[in-house]
């Protein structure tokens, strides 16, 4: 079957232009100027009318927690990949802090087998580093996974690596991209002890950014960058949350054929959209690790989207049951579901003038593909897999509980009116999401990689 996406504004590699995309056998067969294209007039093809819409490469979310195996009361591969499809996300890379943790080849292979049955978009998984498993890195198949995840700060799942010898071993041994959660746990523990003395056993969530402080983030990120420079490690620091951390990264402006820098940073939608002042309105619903920081931090993180110090925008999608989000800095779980609403939230920032649509596509589609060596995805190019997202502007809708597809059943965006709408999500040429409906019979593919 040949499909033609007709009449849309294509956004790709720094350009916005009108064109038709011809899809055949799951791949982009051709990209033709709309004015010269006769393909949409043929009766032998399926036509998707994208008039008035913007056609983007499918979003690649390099940072999600789908909670399977072990925590499927909160989320699972089936539910969260449906939410991804509804959000325009065509590929995700899942984190290892599930149960059992993805710190062995057996656990890694088990997750691949689960996705073969239940993932409705494309997928892969990070392998988890521990204090004593660096010797297993040599057995990893770099064609199958994006990299290794290291927790240099304690967070959900208790995968903290805090021994200096283990850190040296990991940074010196890891030949794949090393994604690192950076927070100084000793500083956090001291801050928490002081807060509990002053405010009781469960300090109010408004204090979360003081406990998981800027200093804790900066100290840990500085250490990670120093280790990466010492050993030549390909370091990717997850979810930057402070302005001062930005000073540790060089601008990243990647053009066609160029390589990503050796040391890069990710920002997450939550840190770009909310500030710690929003805890007054949303409480623990936006409690995440590292904590969402000040309006100044948010402003400078947004600026860094454009100057290149932020290379990738992701979600850190991390569902919990609503009952687990009650309480304060101790009682409420950290993490929030965002994958269904990440693209439309970033498109809202485009409308606000924070970044251009072309830059959004670089940060959410092109750069994740380049950074992790994703094969034939992340761009609108002939020969590439037809992972394509079609979005419509000036199409207001409100997030209500009945549209939330994450298994946890809530979102910090509930009640918010968006002006952009995801119309279609094509995964390998298949319309896995079409105008409000997910095709739950479709199963995505394992992403493949070609690491430099």
C-alpha positions in Angstrom: 0.0 0.0 0.0 1.3 3.5 -0.9 0.3 6.4 1.3 0.7 10.0 0.4 0.7 12.7 3.1 -0.6 15.6 1.0 -0.7 19.4 1.3 1.1 19.9 4.6 3.9 22.2 5.7 7.0 20.0 6.2 9.4 20.8 9.0 12.8 19.2 8.6 16.5 20.0 8.9 16.0 23.7 9.5 13.4 24.4 6.9 9.6 24.7 6.6 8.3 24.0 3.1 5.2 22.7 1.4 5.5 19.1 0.1 4.0 15.7 -0.2 5.5 12.6 1.4 5.1 9.3 -0.4 5.2 6.3 2.0 5.7 2.8 0.8 6.6 -0.4 2.6 7.0 1.5 5.9 9.6 3.9 4.5 9.6 7.3 3.0 9.8 6.7 -0.7 9.9 10.3 -1.9 9.3 13.9 -0.9 7.8 16.0 -3.6 6.8 19.6 -3.9 3.0 19.8 -3.5 2.6 22.1 -6.5 4.2 19.6 -8.8 2.9 16.4 -7.2 0.4 14.3 -9.0 0.7 11.4 -6.6 -2.3 12.5 -4.5 -4.6 12.3 -7.5 -4.0 8.6 -8.1 -6.7 6.2 -7.1 -4.2 3.6 -6.2 -2.9 5.3 -3.1 -4.2 6.2 0.4 -4.2 9.9 0.9 -3.8 11.7 4.3 -4.9 15.2 3.9 -2.5 17.4 5.8 -3.8 20.7 4.6 -3.3 23.4 7.2 -1.1 21.0 9.3 2.6 20.8 10.0 4.3 17.5 9.2 7.2 16.6 11.5 9.5 13.6 11.9 8.2 11.4 14.7 9.3 12.5 18.2 12.0 10.4 19.8 11.8 10.5 23.6 15.1 9.4 25.0 14.0 9.3 28.6 10.9 7.4 29.9 9.9 5.2 32.7 7.2 2.8 31.6 7.3 0.8 34.9 7.3 -2.6 33.3 8.2 -5.1 34.8 7.5 -4.8 38.4 5.3 -1.7 38.8 2.5 -2.3 36.4 -0.1 -1.0 38.8 1.2 2.5 37.8 1.9 2.0 34.1 2.9 -0.6 31.6 4.3 -0.9 28.0 0.8 -1.2 26.5 -0.7 1.9 28.2 2.3 4.2 28.0 3.1 3.4 24.4 -0.5 4.3 23.5 -0.1 7.6 25.3 3.2 8.1 23.4 1.4 7.5 20.1 -1.3 10.0 21.0 1.4 12.5 21.8 3.2 12.2 18.5 6.1 10.1 19.9 7.2 7.3 17.6 10.1 6.0 19.6 11.1 5.9 23.2 14.1 4.7 25.3 13.0 3.2 28.6 15.0 3.5 31.8 16.3 0.6 33.9 14.9 1.3 37.4 12.1 -1.2 37.2 11.8 -4.6 39.0 14.0 -6.4 38.4 16.3 -3.6 37.4 17.7 -3.8 33.9 21.2 -4.5 35.1 21.7 -7.9 33.5 21.4 -9.2 30.0 18.6 -11.5 31.1 16.5 -8.5 32.3 17.3 -6.5 29.2 16.2 -9.3 26.9 13.0 -9.8 28.9 12.1 -6.2 28.2 12.6 -6.6 24.5 10.4 -9.7 24.5 7.7 -7.7 26.3 7.8 -4.9 23.8 7.5 -7.4 20.9 4.0 -8.1 22.2 2.8 -4.9 23.7 4.6 -1.7 22.4 2.5 0.3 20.0 5.4 2.5 18.9 9.2 1.9 18.4 11.3 1.1 21.5 14.6 0.4 23.1 16.1 0.4 26.6 19.0 1.7 28.6 21.1 -0.8 30.4 21.6 0.2 34.1 25.0 0.7 35.7 25.6 -0.4 39.3 28.5 -0.3 41.7 29.7 -3.6 40.4 28.5 -4.5 36.9 30.9 -2.5 34.7 32.4 -5.8 33.5 29.1 -6.6 31.8 29.3 -3.6 29.5 31.5 -5.4 27.0 28.7 -7.9 26.4 26.2 -5.3 25.4 25.0 -5.2 21.8 25.4 -1.5 20.7 23.1 -2.2 17.8 20.2 -2.8 20.1 20.4 -0.2 22.9 21.1 3.6 23.0 23.5 3.4 26.0 24.0 2.9 29.7 22.1 4.8 32.5 23.9 5.8 35.6 22.3 7.3 38.7 24.9 9.5 40.4 22.0 10.7 42.6 19.5 8.6 44.5 16.0 8.6 42.9 13.1 6.2 42.4 14.4 2.6 42.2 17.4 2.9 44.5 20.1 2.5 41.8 22.5 5.0 43.3 26.2 4.5 42.3 28.2 6.6 44.8 31.5 4.8 45.2 34.3 6.8 43.5 36.1 3.6 42.4 32.9 2.4 40.7 32.3 5.7 39.0 35.9 5.7 37.6 35.4 2.2 36.4 32.1 3.0 34.7 33.3 6.2 33.0 36.5 4.5 31.8 34.8 1.3 30.6 31.6 2.5 29.0 32.0 2.8 25.2 28.3 3.6 24.6 26.6 6.9 25.5 26.4 7.2 29.2 23.2 9.0 30.4 23.6 10.2 33.9 21.2 11.4 36.6 23.2 14.0 38.5 22.4 15.0 42.1 24.7 14.9 45.1 22.9 12.5 47.6 25.0 13.6 50.6 24.0 17.2 50.1 20.4 16.2 49.7 20.4 14.1 52.8 21.9 17.0 54.8 19.3 19.4 53.4 16.5 16.9 54.2 17.7 16.4 57.8 17.7 20.2 58.3 14.2 20.5 56.7 12.8 17.8 58.9 14.1 19.4 62.0 12.5 22.7 61.0 9.3 21.5 59.4 8.6 18.0 60.7 8.8 14.5 59.3 7.3 15.3 55.9 8.2 18.9 54.9 5.8 20.6 52.5 6.4 20.0 48.8 7.1 23.6 48.2 10.5 23.0 49.9 11.5 20.2 47.4 13.7 22.6 45.4 15.6 23.6 48.6 16.2 20.0 49.6 17.1 18.7 46.2 19.0 21.9 45.8 20.8 23.7 43.0 24.0 23.0 44.8 23.3 19.3 44.8 22.7 19.3 41.0 25.7 21.5 40.2 28.2 19.5 42.3 27.2 16.2 40.7 27.0 17.4 37.1 30.4 19.1 37.5 31.8 15.7 38.7 30.3 13.8 35.8 31.7 16.3 33.3 35.1 16.1 34.8 35.1 12.3 34.7 33.9 12.3 31.1 36.7 14.7 30.1 39.2 12.5 31.9 38.2 9.3 30.2 36.7 10.5 26.9 33.3 9.2 27.8 30.3 10.1 25.7 28.3 11.8 28.5 24.7 12.8 28.3 23.4 14.5 31.4 19.7 14.0 32.0 17.1 16.6 33.0 19.2 19.7 33.6 17.3 21.9 36.1 19.6 24.8 37.0 21.1 27.8 35.3 24.6 27.2 36.7 24.8 23.7 35.3 24.4 25.2 31.8 27.9 26.8 32.1 29.4 23.3 32.0 28.2 22.7 28.4 29.4 24.0 25.1 26.8 25.2 22.5 25.6 22.4 20.2 24.6 23.5 16.7 24.6 20.4 14.5 24.3 20.6 10.8 23.8 17.8 8.3 26.8 15.4 8.4 28.2 16.8 11.6 28.6 14.8 14.8 27.2 15.6 18.2 29.6 16.8 20.9 31.0 14.3 23.3 29.3 15.9 26.3 25.6 16.9 26.0 22.7 17.9 28.1 19.0 17.1 28.1 16.1 19.3 29.4 12.8 17.9 30.2 9.4 19.4 29.4 8.5 19.8 33.1 11.5 21.9 33.9 10.8 24.1 30.9 7.1 24.6 31.5 6.8 24.7 35.3 8.6 26.5 38.1 8.8 25.7 41.8 6.1 28.4 42.3 3.6 26.0 40.6 3.8 23.7 43.6 1.3 26.2 45.2 -1.2 25.3 42.5 -0.3 21.7 41.7 1.3 20.5 44.9 3.1 17.1 44.5 1.7 16.5 41.0 4.8 18.2 39.7 7.2 16.8 42.3 10.1 15.3 40.3 13.8 14.5 40.8 15.7 16.7 40.2 13.3 19.3 41.5 11.7 21.9 39.3 13.6 25.1 40.2 13.1 28.9 40.1 11.6 31.1 37.4 15.2 32.3 36.7 16.4 28.7 36.2 13.4 28.1 33.9 14.1 31.3 31.9 17.8 30.4 31.3 17.0 26.8 30.5 14.6 28.1 27.8 17.3 30.4 26.5 19.7 27.4 26.3 17.3 25.7 23.9 18.3 28.2 21.3 22.1 28.7 22.0 22.7 24.9 21.8 23.7 24.1 25.4 20.6 22.0 25.6 20.9 19.3 22.9 17.7 17.3 23.5 14.3 17.8 25.0 12.6 14.7 26.6 9.9 14.0 29.2 11.3 11.8 32.0 7.8 10.4 31.8 7.3 8.7 35.2 3.8 7.7 36.2 2.7 7.0 39.7 -0.8 6.3 41.1 -2.5 9.5 42.3 -2.6 8.0 45.8 1.2 7.8 45.7 1.5 11.5 44.9 0.0 12.6 48.2 2.1 14.2 50.9 5.2 16.3 51.0 8.9 16.0 50.3 9.1 12.6 51.9 5.6 11.1 51.5 4.8 12.0 47.8 6.5 10.0 45.1 8.6 11.9 42.6 7.8 11.7 38.9 4.9 12.7 36.6 3.4 11.4 33.3 4.0 13.8 30.4 4.6 11.8 27.2 1.1 12.3 25.8 1.3 16.1 26.2 5.0 16.8 25.7 4.9 17.8 22.0 1.8 20.1 22.3 3.4 21.7 25.4 6.5 22.5 23.5 4.4 23.8 20.6 2.9 26.1 23.1 6.4 27.4 23.8 6.8 27.9 20.1 3.6 30.1 20.1 5.1 32.1 23.0 8.3 32.8 21.0 10.5 30.7 23.3 11.9 28.7 20.3 11.1 28.2 16.6 9.3 25.2 15.2 12.4 24.2 13.3 14.4 24.3 16.6 11.8 22.2 18.3 12.2 19.5 15.6 16.0 19.6 16.1 15.6 19.1 19.8 12.9 16.4 19.9 13.6 14.5 16.6 16.9 15.2 14.9 19.2 15.4 17.9 18.1 12.3 19.8 18.6 10.4 16.5 22.1 11.9 16.0 23.2 11.6 19.7 22.4 7.9 20.0 23.1 6.9 16.5 19.5 5.9 15.7 19.4 4.3 12.3 17.0 5.7 9.6 14.8 7.6 12.0 14.4 11.2 13.3 14.4 12.9 9.9 12.1 13.3 6.9 14.4 11.7 4.3 13.8 9.3 1.4 14.8 5.8 2.5 14.1 6.5 6.2 11.5 4.8 8.2 8.2 6.6 7.9 8.0 7.8 11.5 5.9 11.0 11.0 3.8 13.2 13.2 1.1 15.6 11.8 0.0 18.5 14.0 -2.6 21.1 13.5 -2.4 24.7 14.9 -5.3 26.8 16.0 -7.2 23.8 17.1 -8.1 24.3 20.7 -8.9 21.4 23.0 -8.8 20.9 26.8 -7.2 18.0 28.7 -9.9 16.1 30.5 -9.6 12.9 32.4 -11.2 10.8 29.7 -8.5 11.7 27.1 -5.6 10.7 29.4 -4.2 7.3 28.2 -1.5 6.8 30.8 -2.5 4.0 33.1 -2.2 6.2 36.2 -5.2 8.2 35.0 -4.0 11.7 35.8 -1.9 14.5 34.4 -0.6 17.8 35.7 -2.0 19.3 32.4 -5.6 18.3 33.3 -7.8 21.3 32.7 -5.3 23.0 30.4 -6.4 24.2 27.0 -3.9 23.6 24.2 -4.0 25.3 20.8 -2.2 22.6 18.9 -3.5 19.1 18.3 -1.8 15.9 17.2 -3.8 14.7 14.2 -1.8 11.6 13.1 1.2 9.6 14.3 2.6 7.3 11.7 5.0 4.6 13.0 6.8 2.7 10.2 4.2 4.1 7.8 1.3 2.8 9.9 -1.2 5.4 11.3 -1.0 4.2 14.9 -2.8 7.3 16.0 -5.5 8.9 13.9 -7.6 11.9 14.9 -8.2 10.8 18.5 -7.9 7.0 18.1 -5.0 4.7 18.8 -4.7 1.5 16.8 -3.9 -0.8 19.7 -3.5 -3.8 17.3 -0.3 -2.3 15.9 3.1 -3.2 17.3 6.2 -1.1 16.8 9.7 -2.1 16.0 12.9 -2.3 18.0 15.1 0.7 17.2 18.6 0.0 15.9 21.7 2.0 16.4 25.0 2.7 14.8 27.2 4.2 17.4 30.3 6.2 16.4 
